[in-house]
Each structure stands twice: as C-alpha cells, then as structure tokens.
Amino acid sequence: MFGFFTNKSPEVAISDQVWMSQQSKWKACLKMTEANNQCVFVAWFSNTKEELTAFLAASNVEASIVLASDITSSDHELLIFVEHYPLPEVEQALFLKLNLNKVPVLSSLDEPLFSMFGGEKTIQLMQKLGMKEDEIVSHPMIAKSIRSAQQKIAKKVAVEIKASSQKDWLKKNVK
C-alpha cells in the first residue's frame, strides 16, 4: 500500500578496489595475471580493453581481456571488472545474468567517473596522508559512495547513447 512491503530488486555485491591512478591499477592487473593466469578481465568500454591489452603486451604478458557486451555466461571462474559502468542498473543486469555472487571491480581515482565527483581532490588528500601510488583502498563506504555517484548520473540520463570510452559516454549522456 505505501511501498513498505515491496521487494527490492536483487543485487549482486560488489567488491570495489580503488587505486590513485590508472597506471597503478594496470600494474595490479599485471600482478594478478602473473599470480593466476585464469583471471579474465572485463571492460565495459573498448578503449579500456585496448589500454589494458597494450599495457600487458608491453610487459610481455598475455591475459584474457573481454568486453562486457561479449560475455554470455560465467564459464570463467575469475571474472574481474576493470571499471564501473556509469549506470548501476546496467552493471547489475549483467551480474545477475551471469549468476555472479560477488563481483570485484577495479577502479582508479583518475577515471572520468571519479573526476565528476572530486577524484583529483581525493588523490591530493590521499597523497598528503602518505598513501603510496600503488596502495589499494577498499571499504564498504567506498562502494556505497560509488553506487551513489552512479545513481546521480543515472538521474541525468534520459536516453542512453553508447560510446567507446567512459569519458565519451559521460560527455554524451550527462548534461
């Protein structure tokens, strides 16, 4: 009657892992691949896939990197998403389709999604506090903040226009 008893749509838990820079995040992907060659990195945007592929190739490391749009099943044991999609419902729809329980998502504060919400200032603060470039930040509060940012973006998008990079997506869709 008042919405008190309505069911929330199911959501897959996200384990957010955030670095200060994309370069540090790529180095972490390299270490993950060296530790376990079964890792499958998933990018939402083709530019991200190309950047990670080039970074790993420069280190003479081969890894499985796929676009989220190309995944049809969760046959892979170690799916690791290397960025967030700006719209949380798009992310959740894929996670649910793949029957995932908990999804690791790697991000960096210099990504376009974070720059909309003060990523540069957060980097400066972290540096002043003595955090090193290659250190990871992971906490439920961070995940909640990312989700909140995605929801703010979703409210601004009337009709989604696809793009090849997160930066272009935000430019085309968030006015």
C-alpha contacts under 8 A as a table, 3 or more apart, distances in Angstrom:
res1	aa1	res2	aa2	distance
1	M	4	F	7.35
1	M	5	F	7.94
2	F	5	F	7.84
3	G	6	T	5.32
11	E	92	Q	6.29
11	E	96	L	7.40
12	V	92	Q	6.52
12	V	95	F	6.44
12	V	96	L	6.71
12	V	100	L	6.81
12	V	101	N	5.85
12	V	102	K	5.95
12	V	103	V	7.25
13	A	101	N	6.67
13	A	102	K	4.79
13	A	103	V	6.33
14	I	102	K	5.58
14	I	103	V	4.77
14	I	104	P	5.90
14	I	105	V	6.79
14	I	143	A	7.26
15	S	102	K	6.81
15	S	103	V	5.83
15	S	104	P	4.60
15	S	105	V	6.07
15	S	138	S	7.63
15	S	143	A	7.26
16	D	104	P	6.02
16	D	105	V	5.03
16	D	106	L	6.15
16	D	107	S	7.36
16	D	138	S	5.91
16	D	139	H	7.39
16	D	142	I	7.27
16	D	143	A	5.71
17	Q	104	P	7.29
17	Q	105	V	6.19
17	Q	106	L	4.96
17	Q	107	S	6.21
17	Q	136	I	6.32
17	Q	137	V	5.83
17	Q	138	S	4.90
18	V	25	K	7.79
18	V	106	L	5.95
18	V	107	S	4.75
18	V	108	S	5.21
18	V	109	L	6.98
18	V	136	I	5.59
18	V	137	V	5.07
18	V	138	S	6.34
19	W	22	Q	7.16
19	W	24	S	6.35
19	W	25	K	5.89
19	W	106	L	7.95
19	W	107	S	6.35
19	W	108	S	4.61
19	W	109	L	6.37
19	W	133	E	7.18
19	W	134	D	6.69
19	W	135	E	6.44
19	W	136	I	5.10
19	W	137	V	6.40
20	M	24	S	7.06
20	M	108	S	5.33
20	M	109	L	5.02
20	M	110	D	6.72
20	M	123	I	6.01
20	M	133	E	5.88
20	M	134	D	7.43
20	M	135	E	7.87
20	M	136	I	7.93
21	S	24	S	5.31
21	S	25	K	6.46
21	S	108	S	5.08
21	S	109	L	5.98
21	S	110	D	5.54
21	S	111	E	7.95
21	S	133	E	7.08
22	Q	25	K	4.89
22	Q	26	W	6.16
22	Q	107	S	7.50
22	Q	108	S	5.24
22	Q	109	L	7.66
22	Q	110	D	6.58
22	Q	111	E	7.18
23	Q	26	W	5.14
23	Q	27	K	6.28
24	S	27	K	5.02
24	S	28	A	6.28
24	S	133	E	6.58
24	S	134	D	5.28
25	K	28	A	5.04
25	K	29	C	6.35
25	K	106	L	7.07
25	K	107	S	6.97
25	K	108	S	6.49
25	K	134	D	7.74
26	W	29	C	4.92
26	W	30	L	6.26
26	W	52	L	6.57
26	W	55	F	7.06
26	W	56	L	7.94
27	K	30	L	4.96
27	K	31	K	6.35
28	A	31	K	5.04
28	A	32	M	6.15
28	A	134	D	7.98
29	C	32	M	4.98
29	C	33	T	6.16
30	L	33	T	5.18
30	L	34	E	6.22
30	L	56	L	6.48
30	L	61	V	7.57
31	K	34	E	5.06
31	K	35	A	6.07
32	M	35	A	5.07
32	M	36	N	6.03
32	M	37	N	7.78
32	M	39	C	7.25
33	T	36	N	5.10
33	T	37	N	4.91
33	T	38	Q	7.44
33	T	39	C	6.11
33	T	61	V	7.95
33	T	63	A	6.59
34	E	37	N	6.20
36	N	39	C	6.15
37	N	63	A	6.90
38	Q	64	S	7.99
38	Q	76	H	7.88
38	Q	77	E	7.49
38	Q	78	L	6.51
39	C	63	A	7.35
39	C	64	S	6.90
39	C	77	E	7.65
39	C	78	L	4.92
39	C	79	L	6.34
39	C	80	I	7.03
40	V	63	A	7.13
40	V	64	S	4.95
40	V	65	I	5.79
40	V	66	V	7.33
40	V	76	H	6.97
40	V	78	L	5.85
40	V	79	L	4.94
40	V	80	I	6.08
41	F	63	A	7.80
41	F	64	S	6.19
41	F	65	I	4.65
41	F	66	V	6.31
41	F	79	L	5.99
41	F	80	I	4.87
41	F	81	F	5.73
41	F	82	V	6.40
42	V	49	K	7.74
42	V	65	I	5.82
42	V	66	V	5.05
42	V	67	L	5.56
42	V	68	A	5.76
42	V	79	L	6.74
42	V	80	I	5.90
42	V	81	F	4.52
42	V	82	V	5.94
43	A	46	S	7.06
43	A	48	T	6.07
43	A	49	K	5.57
43	A	65	I	7.39
43	A	66	V	6.31
43	A	67	L	4.94
43	A	68	A	5.79
43	A	81	F	6.00
43	A	82	V	5.57
43	A	83	E	6.30
44	W	48	T	7.45
44	W	49	K	8.00
44	W	67	L	5.71
44	W	68	A	5.16
44	W	69	S	7.28
44	W	83	E	6.87
44	W	84	H	7.32
44	W	85	Y	6.23
45	F	48	T	5.44
45	F	49	K	6.61
45	F	67	L	6.81
45	F	68	A	7.96
45	F	163	A	7.44
45	F	164	S	5.23
45	F	165	S	5.11
45	F	166	Q	6.64
46	S	49	K	5.06
46	S	50	E	6.22
46	S	67	L	6.78
46	S	164	S	5.32
46	S	165	S	6.55
47	N	50	E	5.08
47	N	51	E	6.14
47	N	164	S	5.86
47	N	165	S	5.34
48	T	51	E	5.10
48	T	52	L	6.20
48	T	165	S	6.81
49	K	52	L	5.34
49	K	53	T	6.02
49	K	65	I	6.57
49	K	66	V	7.00
49	K	67	L	6.95
50	E	53	T	5.06
50	E	54	A	6.09
51	E	54	A	5.20
51	E	55	F	6.16
52	L	55	F	5.04
52	L	56	L	6.15
53	T	56	L	5.35
53	T	57	A	6.01
53	T	63	A	7.84
53	T	65	I	7.18
54	A	57	A	5.03
54	A	58	A	6.11
55	F	58	A	5.25
55	F	59	S	6.69
56	L	59	S	5.10
56	L	60	N	6.34
56	L	61	V	5.17
56	L	62	E	6.54
56	L	63	A	7.47
57	A	60	N	4.78
57	A	61	V	5.46
57	A	62	E	6.49
58	A	61	V	7.55
66	V	70	D	6.73
66	V	71	I	7.39
67	L	70	D	5.33
67	L	71	I	6.96
68	A	71	I	5.50
71	I	74	S	7.55
72	T	98	L	7.43
73	S	97	K	7.81
73	S	98	L	5.43
74	S	77	E	7.18
74	S	79	L	7.83
74	S	98	L	5.19
74	S	99	N	7.18
74	S	100	L	7.46
76	H	79	L	6.26
79	L	103	V	7.54
79	L	104	P	7.67
80	I	103	V	7.01
80	I	104	P	5.43
80	I	105	V	6.18
80	I	106	L	7.49
81	F	84	H	7.39
81	F	103	V	7.51
81	F	104	P	6.21
81	F	105	V	4.68
81	F	106	L	6.17
82	V	105	V	5.75
82	V	106	L	4.69
82	V	107	S	6.39
83	E	105	V	6.06
83	E	106	L	5.62
83	E	107	S	5.32
84	H	91	E	7.57
84	H	105	V	6.77
84	H	106	L	7.85
84	H	107	S	7.19
85	Y	88	P	6.78
85	Y	90	V	7.17
85	Y	91	E	6.15
85	Y	166	Q	7.72
86	P	113	L	7.00
86	P	150	Q	5.48
86	P	153	I	6.90
86	P	154	A	7.48
86	P	166	Q	7.70
86	P	170	L	7.83
87	L	90	V	5.57
87	L	91	E	6.79
87	L	150	Q	5.66
87	L	151	Q	7.05
87	L	153	I	7.07
87	L	154	A	5.62
88	P	91	E	5.15
88	P	92	Q	6.15
88	P	147	R	6.94
88	P	150	Q	5.88
88	P	151	Q	6.77
88	P	154	A	7.69
89	E	92	Q	5.05
89	E	93	A	5.96
90	V	93	A	5.18
90	V	94	L	6.52
91	E	94	L	5.45
91	E	95	F	6.27
92	Q	95	F	4.98
92	Q	96	L	6.00
93	A	96	L	5.29
93	A	97	K	6.06
94	L	97	K	4.94
94	L	98	L	6.13
95	F	98	L	5.22
95	F	99	N	6.26
95	F	100	L	5.49
95	F	103	V	7.62
96	L	99	N	4.93
96	L	100	L	6.19
97	K	100	L	7.88
100	L	103	V	6.76
107	S	111	E	7.41
108	S	111	E	5.70
108	S	114	F	7.78
109	L	114	F	5.52
109	L	115	S	7.12
109	L	119	G	5.04
109	L	120	E	7.09
109	L	122	T	7.57
109	L	123	I	6.79
110	D	114	F	6.44
110	D	115	S	6.28
110	D	119	G	6.16
110	D	120	E	6.79
111	E	114	F	5.50
111	E	115	S	6.29
111	E	119	G	7.96
112	P	115	S	4.96
112	P	116	M	6.54
112	P	166	Q	6.44
112	P	167	K	5.38
112	P	170	L	7.70
113	L	116	M	5.73
113	L	117	F	7.43
113	L	166	Q	7.20
113	L	167	K	7.64
113	L	170	L	7.69
114	F	117	F	5.31
114	F	118	G	6.48
114	F	119	G	4.85
115	S	118	G	5.33
115	S	119	G	4.58
115	S	120	E	6.40
116	M	119	G	7.22
117	F	149	A	7.36
118	G	121	K	5.40
118	G	122	T	6.36
119	G	122	T	5.06
119	G	123	I	6.22
120	E	123	I	5.11
120	E	124	Q	6.37
121	K	124	Q	5.06
121	K	125	L	6.18
122	T	125	L	5.06
122	T	126	M	6.10
123	I	126	M	5.13
123	I	127	Q	6.17
124	Q	127	Q	5.15
124	Q	128	K	6.21
125	L	128	K	5.09
125	L	129	L	6.25
126	M	129	L	5.06
126	M	130	G	6.49
126	M	131	M	5.46
127	Q	130	G	5.07
127	Q	131	M	5.27
127	Q	132	K	7.00
128	K	131	M	7.47
131	M	135	E	6.76
132	K	135	E	5.44
138	S	142	I	6.73
138	S	143	A	7.94
139	H	142	I	5.31
139	H	143	A	6.64
140	P	143	A	5.04
140	P	144	K	6.17
141	M	144	K	5.00
141	M	145	S	6.13
142	I	145	S	5.02
142	I	146	I	6.19
143	A	146	I	5.16
143	A	147	R	6.16
144	K	147	R	5.09
144	K	148	S	6.11
145	S	148	S	5.01
145	S	149	A	6.19
146	I	149	A	5.07
146	I	150	Q	6.22
147	R	150	Q	5.05
147	R	151	Q	6.23
148	S	151	Q	5.08
148	S	152	K	6.29
149	A	152	K	5.11
149	A	153	I	6.32
150	Q	153	I	5.06
150	Q	154	A	6.12
151	Q	154	A	4.91
151	Q	155	K	6.34
152	K	155	K	5.33
152	K	156	K	6.88
153	I	156	K	5.32
153	I	157	V	6.69
153	I	174	V	6.78
154	A	157	V	5.28
155	K	158	A	7.69
156	K	173	N	7.71
156	K	174	V	5.85
156	K	175	K	7.03
157	V	160	E	6.26
157	V	173	N	5.75
157	V	174	V	6.06
158	A	173	N	8.00
159	V	173	N	7.60
160	E	173	N	6.15
161	I	169	W	7.07
161	I	172	K	6.48
161	I	173	N	6.19
162	K	169	W	6.33
163	A	166	Q	7.33
163	A	168	D	5.81
163	A	169	W	4.94
163	A	172	K	7.86
164	S	168	D	6.82
164	S	169	W	7.27
165	S	168	D	5.25
165	S	169	W	6.09
166	Q	169	W	4.99
166	Q	170	L	6.17
167	K	170	L	5.31
167	K	171	K	6.21
168	D	171	K	4.93
168	D	172	K	6.06
169	W	172	K	5.24
169	W	173	N	5.93
170	L	173	N	5.22
170	L	174	V	5.30
171	K	174	V	5.98
171	K	175	K	7.34
172	K	175	K	7.59
